[in-house]
């Protein structure tokens, strides 16, 4: 995935939600998680929380 480069976050999450029941990420930015959760109904968990 090229998040933030050539693919929109909303488009990526829309496609992922068709294939998975949950998304688990390692990210240090809470804003990124907020952007993901706006576009999907599946749970998004950040396992690298600072």
N, CA, C and O atoms as CSV, one atom per row, in Angstrom:
chain,resi,resn,atom,element,x,y,z
A,1,UNK,N,N,0.843,-1.182,0.000
A,1,UNK,CA,C,0.000,0.000,0.000
A,1,UNK,C,C,0.882,1.237,0.000
A,1,UNK,O,O,1.955,1.253,0.605
A,2,UNK,N,N,0.432,2.238,-0.664
A,2,UNK,CA,C,1.136,3.510,-0.727
A,2,UNK,C,C,0.292,4.600,-0.080
A,2,UNK,O,O,-0.058,5.589,-0.724
A,3,UNK,N,N,-0.027,4.418,1.175
A,3,UNK,CA,C,-0.882,5.386,1.860
A,3,UNK,C,C,-0.208,6.748,1.920
A,3,UNK,O,O,0.956,6.867,2.303
A,4,UNK,N,N,-0.951,7.758,1.540
A,4,UNK,CA,C,-0.434,9.109,1.577
A,4,UNK,C,C,0.362,9.502,0.351
A,4,UNK,O,O,0.775,10.656,0.235
A,5,UNK,N,N,0.588,8.582,-0.564
A,5,UNK,CA,C,1.347,8.894,-1.774
A,5,UNK,C,C,0.400,8.905,-2.971
A,5,UNK,O,O,-0.102,9.959,-3.362
A,6,UNK,N,N,0.161,7.741,-3.546
A,6,UNK,CA,C,-0.675,7.692,-4.743
A,6,UNK,C,C,-2.098,7.228,-4.458
A,6,UNK,O,O,-2.987,7.414,-5.289
A,7,UNK,N,N,-2.323,6.630,-3.296
A,7,UNK,CA,C,-3.657,6.144,-2.956
A,7,UNK,C,C,-4.251,6.982,-1.828
A,7,UNK,O,O,-3.554,7.367,-0.889
A,8,UNK,N,N,-5.528,7.253,-1.936
A,8,UNK,CA,C,-6.211,7.952,-0.859
A,8,UNK,C,C,-6.480,6.985,0.286
A,8,UNK,O,O,-6.776,5.812,0.058
A,9,UNK,N,N,-6.379,7.472,1.505
A,9,UNK,CA,C,-6.633,6.637,2.677
A,9,UNK,C,C,-8.051,6.087,2.636
A,9,UNK,O,O,-8.268,4.911,2.928
A,10,UNK,N,N,-9.008,6.917,2.280
A,10,UNK,CA,C,-10.411,6.486,2.233
A,10,UNK,C,C,-10.607,5.342,1.245
A,10,UNK,O,O,-11.350,4.402,1.529
A,11,UNK,N,N,-9.955,5.409,0.095
A,11,UNK,CA,C,-10.073,4.344,-0.902
A,11,UNK,C,C,-9.469,3.037,-0.396
A,11,UNK,O,O,-10.036,1.963,-0.596
A,12,UNK,N,N,-8.331,3.137,0.251
A,12,UNK,CA,C,-7.659,1.950,0.769
A,12,UNK,C,C,-8.493,1.266,1.836
A,12,UNK,O,O,-8.623,0.042,1.833
A,13,UNK,N,N,-9.057,2.043,2.749
A,13,UNK,CA,C,-9.874,1.475,3.823
A,13,UNK,C,C,-11.145,0.858,3.265
A,13,UNK,O,O,-11.596,-0.177,3.755
A,14,UNK,N,N,-11.718,1.466,2.267
A,14,UNK,CA,C,-12.920,0.920,1.639
A,14,UNK,C,C,-12.633,-0.465,1.060
A,14,UNK,O,O,-13.429,-1.386,1.242
A,15,UNK,N,N,-11.529,-0.617,0.381
A,15,UNK,CA,C,-11.154,-1.912,-0.188
A,15,UNK,C,C,-10.818,-2.914,0.911
A,15,UNK,O,O,-11.257,-4.063,0.852
A,16,UNK,N,N,-10.049,-2.497,1.911
A,16,UNK,CA,C,-9.693,-3.400,3.007
A,16,UNK,C,C,-10.920,-3.929,3.731
A,16,UNK,O,O,-10.960,-5.098,4.112
A,17,UNK,N,N,-11.912,-3.084,3.923
A,17,UNK,CA,C,-13.097,-3.492,4.681
A,17,UNK,C,C,-13.900,-4.586,3.970
A,17,UNK,O,O,-14.725,-5.254,4.593
A,18,UNK,N,N,-13.663,-4.766,2.693
A,18,UNK,CA,C,-14.324,-5.848,1.956
A,18,UNK,C,C,-13.694,-7.209,2.243
A,18,UNK,O,O,-14.331,-8.244,2.046
A,19,UNK,N,N,-12.451,-7.209,2.706
A,19,UNK,CA,C,-11.698,-8.445,2.876
A,19,UNK,C,C,-11.396,-8.813,4.326
A,19,UNK,O,O,-11.126,-9.978,4.619
A,20,UNK,N,N,-11.436,-7.850,5.229
A,20,UNK,CA,C,-11.052,-8.114,6.620
A,20,UNK,C,C,-12.144,-7.652,7.574
A,20,UNK,O,O,-13.000,-6.842,7.216
A,21,UNK,N,N,-12.101,-8.180,8.795
A,21,UNK,CA,C,-13.066,-7.807,9.823
A,21,UNK,C,C,-12.508,-6.787,10.801
A,21,UNK,O,O,-13.260,-6.179,11.563
A,22,UNK,N,N,-11.186,-6.593,10.785
A,22,UNK,CA,C,-10.528,-5.670,11.696
A,22,UNK,C,C,-9.214,-5.219,11.063
A,22,UNK,O,O,-8.603,-5.964,10.297
A,23,UNK,N,N,-8.780,-3.998,11.383
A,23,UNK,CA,C,-7.495,-3.481,10.914
A,23,UNK,C,C,-6.648,-3.184,12.144
A,23,UNK,O,O,-7.089,-2.481,13.054
A,24,UNK,N,N,-5.430,-3.722,12.167
A,24,UNK,CA,C,-4.487,-3.463,13.252
A,24,UNK,C,C,-3.267,-2.792,12.642
A,24,UNK,O,O,-2.668,-3.311,11.700
A,25,UNK,N,N,-2.900,-1.626,13.190
A,25,UNK,CA,C,-1.813,-0.827,12.633
A,25,UNK,C,C,-0.757,-0.514,13.672
A,25,UNK,O,O,-1.017,-0.524,14.876
A,26,UNK,N,N,0.433,-0.238,13.183
A,26,UNK,CA,C,1.507,0.322,13.991
A,26,UNK,C,C,1.741,1.737,13.483
A,26,UNK,O,O,2.401,1.930,12.462
A,27,UNK,N,N,1.212,2.715,14.178
A,27,UNK,CA,C,1.390,4.099,13.759
A,27,UNK,C,C,1.528,4.989,14.979
A,27,UNK,O,O,0.919,4.734,16.018
A,28,UNK,N,N,2.325,6.027,14.851
A,28,UNK,CA,C,2.535,6.939,15.976
A,28,UNK,C,C,1.616,8.152,15.918
A,28,UNK,O,O,1.587,8.954,16.851
A,29,UNK,N,N,0.869,8.290,14.832
A,29,UNK,CA,C,0.005,9.463,14.700
A,29,UNK,C,C,-1.459,9.087,14.906
A,29,UNK,O,O,-2.010,8.250,14.190
A,30,UNK,N,N,-2.066,9.715,15.888
A,30,UNK,CA,C,-3.476,9.459,16.178
A,30,UNK,C,C,-4.364,9.994,15.047
A,30,UNK,O,O,-5.432,9.442,14.782
A,31,UNK,N,N,-3.928,11.055,14.391
A,31,UNK,CA,C,-4.700,11.644,13.293
A,31,UNK,C,C,-4.915,10.631,12.170
A,31,UNK,O,O,-5.981,10.606,11.555
A,32,UNK,N,N,-3.925,9.807,11.903
A,32,UNK,CA,C,-4.045,8.779,10.865
A,32,UNK,C,C,-5.154,7.793,11.212
A,32,UNK,O,O,-5.942,7.417,10.344
A,33,UNK,N,N,-5.222,7.374,12.464
A,33,UNK,CA,C,-6.283,6.466,12.917
A,33,UNK,C,C,-7.644,7.129,12.767
A,33,UNK,O,O,-8.603,6.487,12.337
A,34,UNK,N,N,-7.737,8.397,13.115
A,34,UNK,CA,C,-9.010,9.111,12.979
A,34,UNK,C,C,-9.463,9.170,11.526
A,34,UNK,O,O,-10.649,9.014,11.239
A,35,UNK,N,N,-8.536,9.393,10.617
A,35,UNK,CA,C,-8.879,9.420,9.194
A,35,UNK,C,C,-9.382,8.056,8.725
A,35,UNK,O,O,-10.334,7.978,7.949
A,36,UNK,N,N,-8.757,7.000,9.186
A,36,UNK,CA,C,-9.187,5.655,8.801
A,36,UNK,C,C,-10.583,5.338,9.313
A,36,UNK,O,O,-11.400,4.780,8.580
A,37,UNK,N,N,-10.860,5.682,10.540
A,37,UNK,CA,C,-12.141,5.306,11.143
A,37,UNK,C,C,-13.311,6.108,10.598
A,37,UNK,O,O,-14.460,5.702,10.774
A,38,UNK,N,N,-13.057,7.222,9.948
A,38,UNK,CA,C,-14.138,8.002,9.344
A,38,UNK,C,C,-14.741,7.295,8.140
A,38,UNK,O,O,-15.897,7.539,7.794
A,39,UNK,N,N,-13.980,6.431,7.507
A,39,UNK,CA,C,-14.390,5.843,6.237
A,39,UNK,C,C,-14.751,4.365,6.305
A,39,UNK,O,O,-14.925,3.727,5.267
A,40,UNK,N,N,-14.866,3.813,7.501
A,40,UNK,CA,C,-15.160,2.385,7.607
A,40,UNK,C,C,-15.979,2.079,8.848
A,40,UNK,O,O,-16.010,2.859,9.799
A,41,UNK,N,N,-16.635,0.943,8.822
A,41,UNK,CA,C,-17.394,0.471,9.975
A,41,UNK,C,C,-16.651,-0.621,10.736
A,41,UNK,O,O,-17.110,-1.053,11.793
A,42,UNK,N,N,-15.508,-1.077,10.215
A,42,UNK,CA,C,-14.751,-2.120,10.900
A,42,UNK,C,C,-13.849,-1.484,11.956
A,42,UNK,O,O,-13.455,-0.327,11.807
A,43,UNK,N,N,-13.516,-2.217,13.016
A,43,UNK,CA,C,-12.640,-1.684,14.058
A,43,UNK,C,C,-11.224,-1.448,13.540
A,43,UNK,O,O,-10.697,-2.230,12.749
A,44,UNK,N,N,-10.622,-0.354,14.002
A,44,UNK,CA,C,-9.235,-0.032,13.680
A,44,UNK,C,C,-8.496,0.115,15.008
A,44,UNK,O,O,-8.868,0.938,15.844
A,45,UNK,N,N,-7.450,-0.685,15.195
A,45,UNK,CA,C,-6.707,-0.697,16.450
A,45,UNK,C,C,-5.265,-0.282,16.185
A,45,UNK,O,O,-4.616,-0.792,15.272
A,46,UNK,N,N,-4.776,0.653,16.997
A,46,UNK,CA,C,-3.388,1.078,16.935
A,46,UNK,C,C,-2.628,0.357,18.041
A,46,UNK,O,O,-2.888,0.591,19.221
A,47,UNK,N,N,-1.700,-0.511,17.677
A,47,UNK,CA,C,-0.945,-1.260,18.674
A,47,UNK,C,C,0.387,-0.600,19.019
A,47,UNK,O,O,1.161,-1.145,19.806
A,48,UNK,N,N,0.658,0.559,18.443
A,48,UNK,CA,C,1.855,1.329,18.768
A,48,UNK,C,C,1.401,2.705,19.223
A,48,UNK,O,O,1.495,3.679,18.476
A,49,UNK,N,N,0.918,2.775,20.428
A,49,UNK,CA,C,0.366,4.018,20.949
A,49,UNK,C,C,1.371,4.681,21.868
A,49,UNK,O,O,1.880,4.059,22.801
A,50,UNK,N,N,1.654,5.939,21.602
A,50,UNK,CA,C,2.605,6.689,22.440
A,50,UNK,C,C,1.900,7.769,23.186
A,50,UNK,O,O,2.530,8.508,23.944
